[in-house]
Amino acid sequence: MLRSRWTVLPLRVALILAAAWLLIILLLSLPGELADEALWFRIGAQAVLSLVIVAVLAVIVCIWRLLTLVQRDRIFSDEARRWVDAIVWALAIGWALLAAGALVVVAVVFLTPELRDPGIPMALFGPVVLSLLPLLLMLVMRGLLQQASGYRAELDEVI
């Protein structure tokens, strides 16, 4: 239990810092950065980016709950699987919104002759692909949790 306490505490501090940073971006930075843009772009970008940030905040809450289950030695339970499923769904929704927003920006860039530049689409490609990696990793981790939960149930029966 001592090891998990020394692991859980720094993770919780990091989660608090990440959530605070995201809330500052959501409430203060993002509206200010988009203030000079055209209304149609500002509303769309604000909506998409806000929903992506809310999805990441949902992931932070789910991770917090999983850390609580780790501390209580209940990580191999149905409750943990529900929180992992919630993480997968939040990441999937966030990624889909980010990818759709990037696709719209790329379409506008390529359909507007004076904006046509491959730099913006290439700059958006990286975050879209990189943001898919946590989702894929969580799908693998979900499978491992299911397998480990099965082993734990078998072990409990033997004992």
Summary of the structure (lengths in Angstrom):
residues: 159
radius of gyration: 19.8
end to end distance: 21.0
largest distance: 71.4
contacts: 423
relative contact order: 0.09
helix: 87%
strand: 0%
